């Protein structure tokens, strides 16, 4: 869409960061192995933690000689399979890989969801999986080999894909391999800045009185004895990524050095939403028990699915003003401006609320 046009705002909330933040998960729940299912993946720089810190400019570099490897996530509620579980904890519908160099390293990847740890009967994310799959950004090509469907990014930069709402398999696996073949080295070391996966939430169309600011913060103005003004700037905007400018797509080597094409400043959006029904805003029970996740954790309401899962200002989230946009500049990582959630009742079961967010890196 572009032009800062607002239709249906959408927030992509990273469920793994939420569980890491509250201590329910650790990085040990994320497995990285080569194709033999036992050899550890080797890093040229950085570590596994750098891919899950929600800071895309801080990347991990995986050695090109790892050949085919996978990253797998375990959403189980308990380590003991005999304990009661809920599928609500494993519901996901999007995956975002930020600050990657998949074009340069000739990487294709496959996304699988299964309840079996070995992916014996997985659901493979693809255009023809009849699960309302939509590839959003930089994931338009697919390569089929040995009945596997791989996604082939057209550029370095970032990739966002969405699949059927609320797929609730216990394991999610991302398999990476060279487009030249399973037993081939990658063309270059693989760079991955951040991996996000979880569930998105759509807001209703906001009122027309939307405020957008571009804040050029980070600069202090100093005056000399003679009154001349000098600027001391700690930063001009978001740090550049490994191969591209932030949120850009490019096949050009070292595109991140093209400073003339960089957007400076920090975006802030302020939106108001009138006449929101209480069932869209609040959950049936703020303290629902384990057996009724739909009353709280899995209620799908703005309070539970958005504010609670970003823990106020604690976690950033991927955001766009237009849920259908394929314009890269419509996306970014944001946080809440105020550390709180406010709603005002204006009629029986009807509320007004607002959303103030600011770009974060």
Secondary structure, 3 states (H helix, E strand, C coil): CCCCCCCCCEEEEEHHHHHHHHCCCCHHHEEEEECCCCCECCEEECCHHHHHCCCCCCCEEECHHHCCEEEEEECCCCCCCCCCCCHHHHCEEEEEEEEECHHHHCEEEEEEEECCCCCCCCEECCCCCCCCCEEEECCCEEEEECCEEEEECCCEEEEEEEEEEEECCCEEEEEEEECCECCCCCCCCEEECEEEEEEEEECCCCCCCCEEEEECCCEEEEECCCCCEEEEECCCCCCCCCCCCCCCCECCCCHHHCHHHCCCCEEEEEEEEEEEEHHHHCCCCCCCCCCCHHHCCCCCCHHHHHHHCCCCCCCCEEEECCCCCCCHHHEEEEEECCCCCCEEEEECCEEEEEEEEEECC
